[in-house]
Amino acid sequence: WQGVLLCTKRLLYVCLAPISFIKATIVLANIYAEEGTAVQYARSLQQFTCHPVLVLKGGYKRFSACYPFLRTQKTLWMPQELDNFQPYPVEILPAKLYMGNFEQACDQQIQKDLKIKAQVNISEQPRDCGAVLVFSTLGISRSSTVTMAYLMHSCQFSLKRAWDYVLKCKTNVRPHRAFVKQLSDWETQIYGTTITDISEPNY
C-alpha cells in the first residue's frame, strides 16, 4: 500500500492498518514540543517497518489545517480498502505546485481538494476526461509558445507550420524573441535539423 500511517503525539491510533501494508509512516509532532520526543517515537516505529519513518512538525492541528480533506475518524482499514486507496499528487510547493499522474489529473475530487486551477499535461496519453486550456497573462507570448511546442511534438509540425496554424487561430499571438529561439532549438531536437529560418521578419 502506497499510503501513510498517521500518529499523534501520544501515539493514538497507531494500528490504522496491518504493519505489512504500511509503506510510509509519519509522526505528527507538536511544533512546540521537544524535537527529541518525536524522534523517539519515530525510532520506535522504525523497528516495525523497513520503510521510511518521517517526522512532520506542527502536530495534528497544523496538518488538519493544511489538509482538511485527509482528516478521518476511521481507525480501522481493511486490506481491500487500502488497495483501493487513491494517493494524492506530490506537493512540490505548499498549496501552489503539485506533481502527479494522469489518473490523478482526471480525478475531480483531487482537483477540488487541492484547489487546482490549471494543469500542464506532458504525458503521451490523451486526456479523455476533458480539454486542456493553455493560458498566460495576456495570451500572446508564453501560451502561444507552449501551444506551438505541443503541435510540433504531438502533430509533427515544423515551427513554421505550427506558427502559421496558431496565428490562423489567434491573430495577435507574438512569442517573445527568446521563446522563438527555444522553439527553433526544439525543432532541431525533434527533426535533427533546422527547418524554419527564424531570421525572417515574421518571426
N, CA, C and O of each residue as an XYZ file, in Angstrom:
812
protein
N       0.847     -1.199      0.000
C       0.000      0.000      0.000
C       0.868      1.229      0.000
O       1.697      1.396      0.895
N       0.704      2.098     -0.979
C       1.471      3.335     -1.057
C       0.756      4.416     -0.269
O       0.380      5.446     -0.826
N       0.572      4.196      0.989
C      -0.183      5.128      1.809
C       0.618      5.654      2.976
O       1.849      5.615      2.970
N      -0.084      6.145      3.972
C       0.564      6.805      5.097
C      -0.087      6.363      6.397
O      -1.308      6.232      6.470
N       0.709      6.137      7.404
C       0.225      5.877      8.745
C       0.431      7.140      9.560
O       1.562      7.601      9.716
N      -0.648      7.703     10.079
C      -0.566      8.941     10.836
C      -0.622      8.644     12.324
O      -1.493      7.903     12.780
N       0.301      9.216     13.079
C       0.350      9.009     14.509
C       0.353     10.359     15.208
O       1.050     11.279     14.780
N      -0.416     10.485     16.274
C      -0.437     11.722     17.024
C       0.691     11.721     18.036
O       1.446     10.756     18.152
N       0.792     12.824     18.768
C       1.868     12.962     19.743
C       1.850     11.825     20.763
O       2.900     11.344     21.188
N       0.651     11.403     21.147
C       0.523     10.346     22.141
C       0.478      8.955     21.515
O       0.182      7.968     22.189
N       0.768      8.893     20.249
C       0.769      7.618     19.529
C      -0.599      6.949     19.545
O      -0.696      5.725     19.630
N      -1.670      7.768     19.462
C      -3.004      7.210     19.345
C      -3.228      6.700     17.939
O      -2.666      7.229     16.980
N      -4.047      5.675     17.821
C      -4.425      5.121     16.524
C      -3.206      4.671     15.705
O      -3.154      4.872     14.492
N      -2.259      4.080     16.366
C      -1.105      3.570     15.630
C      -1.527      2.435     14.703
O      -1.023      2.321     13.586
N      -2.453      1.594     15.167
C      -2.854      0.432     14.377
C      -3.966      0.787     13.394
O      -5.067      0.243     13.470
N      -3.676      1.691     12.481
C      -4.644      2.029     11.444
C      -4.721      0.916     10.407
O      -5.742      0.749      9.742
N      -3.654      0.167     10.275
C      -3.627     -0.890      9.275
C      -2.572     -1.905      9.681
O      -1.651     -1.583     10.432
N      -2.703     -3.139      9.185
C      -1.668     -4.134      9.459
C      -0.310     -3.605      9.041
O      -0.180     -2.970      7.994
N       0.697     -3.863      9.852
C       2.010     -3.262      9.616
C       2.588     -3.667      8.270
O       3.409     -2.945      7.704
N       2.164     -4.824      7.748
C       2.688     -5.283      6.454
C       2.229     -4.406      5.307
O       2.822     -4.426      4.229
N       1.146     -3.615      5.540
C       0.616     -2.774      4.478
C       1.215     -1.375      4.498
O       1.035     -0.607      3.553
N       1.927     -1.041      5.573
C       2.426      0.317      5.717
C       3.675      0.530      4.874
O       4.649     -0.213      4.999
N       3.647      1.542      4.020
C       4.779      1.854      3.159
C       5.473      3.141      3.579
O       6.627      3.374      3.219
N       4.778      3.973      4.333
C       5.374      5.211      4.820
C       4.711      5.582      6.128
O       3.499      5.429      6.274
N       5.473      6.056      7.063
C       4.954      6.412      8.373
C       5.287      7.851      8.680
O       6.414      8.294      8.461
N       4.307      8.590      9.188
C       4.536      9.977      9.568
C       4.158     10.154     11.024
O       3.055      9.799     11.440
N       5.072     10.702     11.788
C       4.782     11.027     13.175
C       4.472     12.510     13.240
O       5.296     13.340     12.854
N       3.282     12.845     13.727
C       2.888     14.241     13.834
C       3.359     14.778     15.173
O       2.826     14.404     16.218
N       4.340     15.638     15.149
C       4.915     16.171     16.379
C       4.463     17.601     16.595
O       4.486     18.412     15.669
N       4.050     17.914     17.824
C       3.672     19.281     18.150
C       4.857     20.194     17.916
O       5.964     19.910     18.375
N       4.629     21.313     17.192
C       5.727     22.185     16.818
C       6.397     22.827     18.030
O       7.541     23.274     17.954
N       5.662     22.867     19.164
C       6.212     23.468     20.369
C       6.848     22.426     21.292
O       7.513     22.778     22.266
N       6.643     21.154     20.983
C       7.198     20.103     21.829
C       8.665     19.881     21.515
O       9.171     20.314     20.479
N       9.332     19.205     22.420
C      10.743     18.925     22.187
C      10.888     17.993     20.993
O      10.146     17.022     20.840
N      11.859     18.313     20.159
C      12.062     17.512     18.954
C      12.433     16.081     19.314
O      12.099     15.146     18.586
N      13.125     15.911     20.440
C      13.570     14.580     20.824
C      12.435     13.601     21.010
O      12.604     12.413     20.733
N      11.272     14.062     21.473
C      10.134     13.180     21.689
C       9.648     12.570     20.386
O       9.407     11.366     20.305
N       9.505     13.406     19.372
C       9.058     12.918     18.066
C      10.071     11.944     17.472
O       9.704     10.927     16.885
N      11.325     12.265     17.631
C      12.375     11.397     17.102
C      12.345     10.044     17.802
O      12.567      9.010     17.172
N      12.068     10.050     19.110
C      11.976      8.792     19.854
C      10.836      7.936     19.327
O      10.989      6.728     19.149
N       9.682      8.570     19.075
C       8.553      7.837     18.511
C       8.912      7.250     17.150
O       8.597      6.100     16.843
N       9.574      8.065     16.354
C       9.941      7.622     15.005
C      10.874      6.423     15.062
O      10.726      5.471     14.296
N      11.824      6.475     15.963
C      12.775      5.363     16.094
C      12.076      4.092     16.565
O      12.415      2.990     16.134
N      11.097      4.253     17.453
C      10.350      3.092     17.932
C       9.568      2.448     16.797
O       9.557      1.226     16.650
N       8.910      3.290     15.989
C       8.128      2.769     14.869
C       9.010      2.138     13.803
O       8.596      1.210     13.108
N      10.209      2.643     13.686
C      11.106      2.163     12.638
C      11.496      0.707     12.852
O      11.935      0.033     11.920
N      11.337      0.229     14.067
C      11.660     -1.164     14.356
C      10.670     -2.127     13.705
O      10.957     -3.314     13.551
N       9.500     -1.602     13.323
C       8.445     -2.456     12.794
C       8.300     -2.371     11.279
O       7.456     -3.060     10.707
N       9.100     -1.546     10.620
C       8.973     -1.407      9.171
C      10.328     -1.117      8.544
O      11.206     -0.523      9.169
N      10.478     -1.547      7.296
C      11.717     -1.262      6.572
C      11.566     -0.008      5.718
O      12.491      0.384      5.007
N      10.381      0.622      5.794
C      10.095      1.816      5.012
C      10.400      3.077      5.814
O      10.520      3.012      7.038
N      10.529      4.222      5.148
C      10.893      5.468      5.840
C       9.870      5.873      6.897
O       8.665      5.695      6.720
N      10.373      6.416      7.990
C       9.537      6.999      9.039
C       9.864      8.486      9.067
O      11.003      8.869      9.333
N       8.865      9.326      8.794
C       9.075     10.760      8.677
C       8.472     11.492      9.867
O       7.482     11.046     10.447
N       9.072     12.605     10.219
C       8.573     13.431     11.312
C       8.002     14.716     10.718
O       8.711     15.474     10.055
N       6.722     14.951     10.963
C       6.051     16.138     10.456
C       5.795     17.100     11.607
O       4.984     16.815     12.488
N       6.478     18.228     11.604
C       6.327     19.202     12.681
C       4.991     19.930     12.570
O       4.450     20.115     11.480
N       4.476     20.336     13.727
C       3.231     21.087     13.737
C       2.070     20.340     14.353
O       1.053     20.942     14.697
N       2.213     19.023     14.498
C       1.153     18.248     15.113
C      -0.090     18.111     14.249
O      -0.141     18.598     13.119
N      -1.087     17.440     14.803
C      -2.314     17.190     14.057
C      -3.036     18.485     13.702
O      -3.667     18.578     12.650
N      -2.944     19.481     14.576
C      -3.642     20.735     14.337
C      -3.155     21.392     13.048
O      -3.956     21.855     12.237
N      -1.868     21.426     12.872
C      -1.313     22.055     11.662
C      -1.603     21.200     10.427
O      -1.964     21.721      9.372
N      -1.443     19.898     10.569
C      -1.729     19.001      9.456
C      -3.180     19.126      9.027
O      -3.482     19.183      7.835
N      -4.080     19.169     10.007
C      -5.504     19.271      9.736
C      -5.855     20.576      9.038
O      -6.729     20.614      8.172
N      -5.158     21.655      9.428
C      -5.416     22.954      8.808
C      -4.958     22.980      7.353
O      -5.603     23.592      6.502
N      -3.848     22.315      7.076
C      -3.296     22.306      5.704
C      -4.009     21.303      4.802
O      -4.180     21.553      3.609
N      -4.426     20.174      5.364
C      -5.014     19.104      4.559
C      -6.307     18.596      5.194
O      -6.380     17.433      5.589
N      -7.332     19.452      5.300
C      -8.591     19.043      5.945
C      -9.268     17.877      5.242
O     -10.007     17.118      5.869
N      -9.022     17.728      3.948
C      -9.660     16.661      3.179
C      -9.068     15.288      3.488
O      -9.617     14.272      3.063
N      -7.957     15.245      4.222
C      -7.347     13.970      4.588
C      -7.722     13.544      6.012
O      -7.307     12.481      6.474
N      -8.493     14.363      6.690
C      -8.914     14.017      8.052
C      -9.938     12.883      8.009
O     -10.747     12.798      7.086
N      -9.890     12.034      8.997
C     -10.865     10.948      9.094
C     -10.972     10.479     10.537
O     -10.001     10.519     11.292
N     -12.161     10.036     10.902
C     -12.382      9.447     12.219
C     -12.191      7.928     12.174
O     -12.278      7.240     13.191
N     -11.930      7.436     10.978
C     -11.795      5.995     10.793
C     -10.471      5.516     11.386
O      -9.417      6.086     11.105
N     -10.528      4.478     12.199
C      -9.312      3.973     12.844
C      -8.955      2.554     12.412
O      -7.919      2.024     12.812
N      -9.803      1.947     11.605
C      -9.537      0.587     11.151
C      -9.761      0.492      9.656
O     -10.828      0.843      9.152
N      -8.750      0.016      8.952
C      -8.830     -0.096      7.496
C      -8.636     -1.554      7.098
O      -7.719     -2.223      7.574
N      -9.497     -2.028      6.234
C      -9.374     -3.383      5.733
C      -8.402     -3.396      4.554
O      -8.263     -2.391      3.857
N      -7.730     -4.524      4.327
C      -6.767     -4.615      3.222
C      -7.336     -4.187      1.876
O      -6.647     -3.531      1.095
N      -8.598     -4.554      1.592
C      -9.208     -4.184      0.312
C      -9.374     -2.671      0.205
O      -9.208     -2.099     -0.873
N      -9.705     -2.021      1.332
C      -9.842     -0.574      1.342
C      -8.508      0.101      1.066
O      -8.444      1.119      0.376
N      -7.453     -0.473      1.609
C      -6.122      0.097      1.398
C      -5.689     -0.063     -0.051
O      -5.030      0.810     -0.617
N      -6.068     -1.193     -0.644
C      -5.722     -1.427     -2.052
C      -6.412     -0.422     -2.962
O      -5.869     -0.045     -4.001
N      -7.621      0.018     -2.571
C      -8.390      0.968     -3.383
C      -8.089      2.418     -3.036
O      -8.669      3.336     -3.616
N      -7.194      2.618     -2.103
C      -6.872      3.981     -1.677
C      -6.225      4.759     -2.823
O      -5.292      4.275     -3.465
N      -6.728      5.969     -3.073
C      -6.221      6.809     -4.156
C      -5.235      7.834     -3.595
O      -5.648      8.793     -2.944
N      -3.944      7.642     -3.840
C      -2.968      8.611     -3.330
C      -3.099      9.956     -4.032
O      -3.548     10.034     -5.175
N      -2.704     10.999     -3.339
C      -2.769     12.355     -3.889
C      -1.444     12.696     -4.573
O      -0.427     12.057     -4.304
N      -1.448     13.701     -5.457
C      -0.197     14.126     -6.091
C       0.826     14.585     -5.045
O       0.465     14.962     -3.930
N       2.087     14.547     -5.418
C       3.158     15.005     -4.535
C       3.146     16.528     -4.477
O       3.034     17.193     -5.507
N       3.261     17.070     -3.289
C       3.280     18.520     -3.119
C       4.711     19.034     -3.289
O       5.586     18.714     -2.484
N       4.947     19.823     -4.327
C       6.269     20.383     -4.586
C       6.431     21.712     -3.857
O       7.418     21.920     -3.152
N       5.461     22.612     -4.026
C       5.401     23.871     -3.299
C       4.062     23.897     -2.563
O       3.017     23.737     -3.194
N       4.070     24.092     -1.257
C       2.832     24.032     -0.474
C       1.705     24.875     -1.054
O       1.829     26.090     -1.209
N       0.595     24.197     -1.372
C      -0.625     24.840     -1.872
C      -0.437     25.580     -3.190
O      -1.281     26.394     -3.565
N       0.662     25.309     -3.902
C       0.926     26.014     -5.160
C       1.252     25.090     -6.325
O       0.747     25.284     -7.431
N       2.092     24.088     -6.087
C       2.562     23.258     -7.192
C       2.569     21.792     -6.777
O       3.115     21.425     -5.737
N       1.948     20.961     -7.619
C       1.865     19.530     -7.355
C       2.336     18.750     -8.583
O       2.266     19.242     -9.710
N       2.809     17.549     -8.352
C       3.232     16.694     -9.450
C       2.570     15.330     -9.269
O       2.678     14.707     -8.213
N       1.886     14.882    -10.319
C       1.179     13.625    -10.205
C       1.093     12.886    -11.518
O       1.873     13.134    -12.438
N       0.132     11.970    -11.601
C      -0.015     11.165    -12.805
C      -1.331     11.476    -13.515
O      -2.105     12.326    -13.075
N      -1.564     10.784    -14.598
C      -2.731     11.043    -15.436
C      -4.041     10.770    -14.691
O      -5.002     11.530    -14.801
N      -4.060      9.680    -13.936
C      -5.270      9.312    -13.201
C      -5.632     10.388    -12.179
O      -6.804     10.728    -12.015
N      -4.630     10.916    -11.501
C      -4.876     11.976    -10.523
C      -5.365     13.249    -11.205
O      -6.193     13.977    -10.658
N      -4.850     13.509    -12.396
C      -5.246     14.709    -13.127
C      -6.713     14.653    -13.543
O      -7.344     15.690    -13.750
N      -7.253     13.445    -13.664
C      -8.649     13.280    -14.087
C      -9.604     13.121    -12.909
O     -10.816     13.023    -13.098
N      -9.064     13.096    -11.708
C      -9.883     12.898    -10.514
C     -10.445     14.234    -10.041
O      -9.706     15.087     -9.551
N     -11.756     14.411    -10.189
C     -12.386     15.674     -9.844
C     -12.291     15.989     -8.354
O     -12.198     17.155     -7.970
N     -12.313     14.957     -7.515
C     -12.226     15.189     -6.077
C     -10.852     15.738     -5.699
O     -10.738     16.621     -4.850
N      -9.824     15.210     -6.333
C      -8.469     15.707     -6.078
C      -8.344     17.152     -6.543
O      -7.731     17.979     -5.868
N      -8.931     17.451     -7.702
C      -8.892     18.828     -8.204
C      -9.547     19.776     -7.206
O      -9.054     20.877     -6.961
N     -10.652     19.336     -6.641
C     -11.381     20.169     -5.685
C     -10.612     20.314     -4.379
O     -10.489     21.418     -3.848
N     -10.098     19.210     -3.862
C      -9.395     19.236     -2.577
C      -8.142     20.098     -2.622
O      -7.861     20.841     -1.682
N      -7.390     20.000     -3.711
C      -6.127     20.739     -3.821
C      -6.310     22.115     -4.450
O      -5.351     22.870     -4.609
N      -7.566     22.436     -4.808
C      -7.886     23.733     -5.417
C      -7.050     23.980     -6.677
O      -6.478     25.054     -6.866
N      -7.000     22.956     -7.528
C      -6.244     23.049     -8.769
C      -6.973     23.977     -9.740
O      -8.151     23.772    -10.032
N      -6.283     24.980    -10.231
C      -6.863     25.945    -11.169
C      -6.313     25.783    -12.585
O      -6.909     26.275    -13.543
N      -5.193     25.103    -12.717
C      -4.599     24.910    -14.038
C      -3.803     23.619    -14.044
O      -3.303     23.181    -13.008
N      -3.689     23.014    -15.213
C      -2.941     21.776    -15.359
C      -1.998     21.876    -16.554
O      -2.303     22.535    -17.547
N      -0.865     21.222    -16.445
C       0.069     21.105    -17.562
C       0.209     19.622    -17.857
O       0.727     18.867    -17.034
N      -0.249     19.206    -19.023
C      -0.248     17.800    -19.407
C       0.928     17.519    -20.328
O       0.956     17.978    -21.470
N       1.895     16.767    -19.828
C       3.062     16.453    -20.653
C       3.159     14.949    -20.903
O       4.233     14.436    -21.217
N       2.052     14.257    -20.765
C       2.039     12.822    -20.984
C       1.736     12.513    -22.441
O       1.264     13.368    -23.191
N       2.015     11.288    -22.819
C       1.706     10.827    -24.165
C       0.247     10.394    -24.258
O      -0.279     10.197    -25.354
N      -0.400     10.247    -23.110
C      -1.772      9.755    -23.070
C      -2.754     10.903    -23.272
O      -2.674     11.901    -22.557
N      -3.677     10.791    -24.222
C      -4.665     11.857    -24.432
C      -5.598     11.971    -23.246
O      -5.881     10.973    -22.582
N      -6.073     13.159    -22.971
C      -6.976     13.392    -21.844
C      -8.420     13.098    -22.255
O      -9.059     13.894    -22.943
N      -8.917     11.943    -21.820
C     -10.307     11.598    -22.100
C     -11.256     12.313    -21.147
O     -12.467     12.342    -21.367
N     -10.686     12.896    -20.071
C     -11.565     13.486    -19.058
C     -11.823     14.959    -19.318
O     -12.452     15.620    -18.492
N     -11.360     15.493    -20.434
C     -11.640     16.896    -20.712
C     -10.578     17.547    -21.564
O      -9.541     16.951    -21.856
N     -10.847     18.776    -21.962
C      -9.908     19.534    -22.787
C      -8.840     20.190    -21.922
O      -8.969     20.256    -20.700
N      -7.804     20.664    -22.558
C      -6.702     21.332    -21.862
C      -6.690     22.800    -22.252
O      -6.729     23.128    -23.438
N      -6.637     23.668    -21.284
C      -6.533     25.099    -21.527
C      -5.108     25.546    -21.241
O      -4.627     25.416    -20.116
N      -4.444     26.063    -22.240
C      -3.109     26.627    -22.070
C      -3.268     28.137    -22.021
O      -3.818     28.739    -22.943
N      -2.792     28.746    -20.955
C      -3.001     30.187    -20.842
C      -1.799     30.880    -20.208
O      -1.008     30.260    -19.497
N      -1.681     32.159    -20.478
C      -0.698     33.024    -19.842
C      -1.397     34.343    -19.540
O      -2.593     34.479    -19.796
N      -0.672     35.310    -19.003
C      -1.302     36.552    -18.549
C      -2.102     37.236    -19.644
O      -3.273     37.562    -19.449
N      -1.474     37.458    -20.801
C      -2.146     38.136    -21.911
C      -2.568     37.180    -23.018
O      -3.333     37.556    -23.906
N      -2.081     35.962    -22.970
C      -2.430     35.008    -24.013
C      -1.784     35.318    -25.349
O      -2.330     34.990    -26.402
N      -0.611     35.956    -25.306
C       0.046     36.378    -26.545
C       1.396     35.699    -26.754
O       1.691     35.230    -27.854
N       2.208     35.644    -25.716
C       3.571     35.150    -25.868
C       3.775     33.743    -25.291
O       4.005     32.791    -26.036
N       3.693     33.620    -23.993
C       4.009     32.337    -23.350
C       3.060     31.218    -23.762
O       3.499     30.119    -24.102
N       1.767     31.498    -23.731
C       0.801     30.451    -24.069
C       0.929     30.021    -25.525
O       0.800     28.838    -25.839
N       1.180     30.967    -26.402
C       1.333     30.619    -27.816
C       2.604     29.806    -28.037
O       2.636     28.920    -28.891
N       3.651     30.104    -27.270
C       4.896     29.349    -27.379
C       4.687     27.902    -26.983
O       5.119     26.991    -27.689
N       4.018     27.684    -25.842
C       3.759     26.324    -25.370
C       2.860     25.579    -26.346
O       3.072     24.394    -26.602
N       1.862     26.261    -26.890
C       0.950     25.633    -27.845
C       1.687     25.205    -29.111
O       1.466     24.109    -29.625
N       2.557     26.071    -29.607
C       3.343     25.715    -30.788
C       4.258     24.536    -30.501
O       4.402     23.640    -31.333
N       4.872     24.533    -29.337
C       5.765     23.434    -28.974
C       4.994     22.115    -28.908
O       5.505     21.066    -29.302
N       3.769     22.180    -28.410
C       2.933     20.978    -28.343
C       2.598     20.470    -29.740
O       2.676     19.269    -29.998
N       2.225     21.377    -30.645
C       1.895     20.979    -32.011
C       3.110     20.376    -32.715
O       2.983     19.419    -33.478
N       4.269     20.935    -32.456
C       5.494     20.420    -33.067
C       5.788     19.010    -32.589
O       6.250     18.164    -33.354
N       5.514     18.766    -31.305
C       5.806     17.446    -30.733
C       4.731     16.415    -31.073
O       5.040     15.315    -31.532
N       3.467     16.777    -30.846
C       2.387     15.808    -30.980
C       1.859     15.646    -32.399
O       1.406     14.564    -32.773
N       1.914     16.716    -33.192
C       1.369     16.672    -34.555
C       2.456     16.663    -35.624
O       2.164     16.712    -36.819
N       3.713     16.600    -35.185
C       4.856     16.601    -36.109
C       4.872     17.826    -37.023
O       5.245     17.730    -38.192
N       4.469     18.969    -36.489
C       4.521     20.217    -37.245
C       5.941     20.776    -37.196
O       6.648     20.621    -36.200
N       6.339     21.417    -38.271
C       7.564     22.211    -38.213
C       7.229     23.489    -37.454
O       6.057     23.770    -37.204
N       8.239     24.259    -37.090
C       7.972     25.511    -36.394
C       7.134     26.434    -37.272
O       6.202     27.077    -36.789
N       7.458     26.497    -38.535
C       6.708     27.360    -39.451
C       5.248     26.942    -39.527
O       4.352     27.783    -39.457
N       5.010     25.656    -39.667
C       3.629     25.176    -39.783
C       2.862     25.422    -38.484
O       1.699     25.825    -38.517
N       3.512     25.181    -37.336
C       2.870     25.423    -36.038
C       2.578     26.910    -35.855
O       1.520     27.290    -35.354
N       3.533     27.746    -36.268
C       3.380     29.201    -36.165
C       2.178     29.672    -36.988
O       1.327     30.418    -36.503
N       2.131     29.218    -38.241
C       1.043     29.626    -39.133
C      -0.307     29.125    -38.637
O      -1.319     29.816    -38.755
N      -0.310     27.922    -38.083
C      -1.558     27.328    -37.611
C      -2.112     28.105    -36.412
O      -3.295     28.440    -36.372
N      -1.242     28.385    -35.436
C      -1.679     29.117    -34.243
C      -2.058     30.546    -34.607
O      -3.020     31.093    -34.068
N      -1.296     31.155    -35.529
C      -1.589     32.522    -35.957
C      -2.942     32.594    -36.655
O      -3.652     33.593    -36.543
N      -3.293     31.541    -37.368
C      -4.595     31.496    -38.043
C      -5.722     31.408    -37.014
O      -6.798     31.972    -37.214
N      -5.469     30.699    -35.913
C      -6.485     30.543    -34.869
C      -6.594     31.788    -33.993
O      -7.679     32.132    -33.523
N      -5.464     32.461    -33.778
C      -5.443     33.633    -32.905
C      -4.471     34.644    -33.514
O      -3.256     34.460    -33.451
N      -4.993     35.672    -34.083
C      -4.184     36.566    -34.928
C      -3.227     37.482    -34.174
O      -2.366     38.105    -34.796
N      -3.352     37.581    -32.853
C      -2.472     38.505    -32.118
C      -1.363     37.801    -31.354
O      -0.752     38.396    -30.466
N      -1.092     36.529    -31.687
C      -0.007     35.839    -30.984
C       1.341     36.436    -31.388
O       1.556     36.792    -32.546
N       2.236     36.537    -30.419
C       3.567     37.078    -30.692
C       4.547     36.590    -29.635
O       4.793     37.286    -28.650
N       5.116     35.387    -29.831
C       6.079     34.875    -28.861
C       7.300     35.794    -28.727
O       7.771     36.368    -29.709
N       7.790     35.918    -27.517
C       8.999     36.692    -27.262
C      10.149     36.113    -28.076
O      10.188     34.912    -28.341
N      11.075     36.962    -28.466
C      12.179     36.528    -29.328
C      12.965     35.361    -28.719
O      13.386     34.448    -29.429
N      13.155     35.404    -27.415
C      13.887     34.317    -26.753
C      13.118     33.001    -26.849
O      13.717     31.932    -26.968
N      11.788     33.086    -26.797
C      10.968     31.886    -26.928
C      11.023     31.329    -28.343
O      10.982     30.115    -28.540
N      11.118     32.219    -29.330
C      11.225     31.792    -30.724
C      12.513     30.991    -30.907
O      12.532     29.974    -31.601
N      13.583     31.461    -30.277
C      14.866     30.742    -30.361
C      14.731     29.366    -29.718
O      15.275     28.389    -30.232
N      14.018     29.281    -28.606
C      13.815     27.994    -27.950
C      12.976     27.055    -28.825
O      13.227     25.851    -28.874
N      11.991     27.613    -29.504
C      11.179     26.808    -30.419
C      12.021     26.286    -31.580
O      11.841     25.154    -32.030
N      12.932     27.113    -32.055
C      13.825     26.699    -33.132
C      14.730     25.557    -32.663
O      14.949     24.585    -33.386
N      15.246     25.691    -31.454
C      16.077     24.623    -30.879
C      15.263     23.348    -30.706
O      15.767     22.247    -30.923
N      13.995     23.503    -30.313
C      13.097     22.361    -30.144
C      12.857     21.667    -31.471
O      12.819     20.438    -31.535
N      12.693     22.451    -32.534
C      12.512     21.893    -33.874
C      13.743     21.082    -34.285
O      13.627     19.981    -34.824
N      14.905     21.640    -34.022
C      16.153     20.946    -34.364
C      16.283     19.648    -33.590
O      16.739     18.638    -34.125
N      15.881     19.681    -32.329
C      15.955     18.487    -31.498
C      15.005     17.409    -31.995
O      15.340     16.225    -31.970
N      13.822     17.811    -32.447
C      12.825     16.843    -32.913
C      13.208     16.225    -34.249
O      13.129     15.009    -34.425
N      13.626     17.074    -35.196
C      13.869     16.614    -36.563
C      15.338     16.381    -36.893
O      15.665     15.847    -37.953
N      16.220     16.781    -35.986
C      17.636     16.577    -36.235
C      18.238     17.630    -37.143
O      19.427     17.574    -37.456
N      17.436     18.583    -37.566
C      17.925     19.667    -38.419
C      16.995     20.867    -38.291
O      15.841     20.727    -37.886
N      17.503     22.042    -38.638
C      16.692     23.249    -38.583
C      15.896     23.391    -39.870
O      16.478     23.441    -40.954
N      14.582     23.457    -39.769
C      13.707     23.558    -40.932
C      13.265     24.995    -41.166
O      13.196     25.448    -42.309
N      12.968     25.707    -40.093
C      12.414     27.063    -40.180
C      13.499     28.103    -39.964
O      14.262     28.022    -39.002
N      13.567     29.072    -40.852
C      14.525     30.171    -40.740
C      13.894     31.284    -39.903
O      13.077     32.058    -40.402
N      14.281     31.358    -38.622
C      13.674     32.334    -37.726
C      14.254     33.746    -37.902
O      13.867     34.678    -37.197
N      15.186     33.886    -38.850
C      15.723     35.230    -39.120
C      14.765     36.036    -40.002
O      14.931     37.246    -40.160
N      13.775     35.369    -40.568
C      12.796     36.060    -41.396
C      11.983     37.032    -40.531
O      11.730     36.737    -39.363
N      11.571     38.180    -41.077
C      10.904     39.233    -40.327
C       9.645     38.817    -39.558
O       9.367     39.346    -38.481
N       8.884     37.862    -40.118
C       7.623     37.493    -39.472
C       7.810     36.733    -38.164
O       6.846     36.517    -37.430
N       9.061     36.318    -37.861
C       9.321     35.639    -36.603
C       9.911     36.601    -35.586
O      10.198     36.206    -34.456
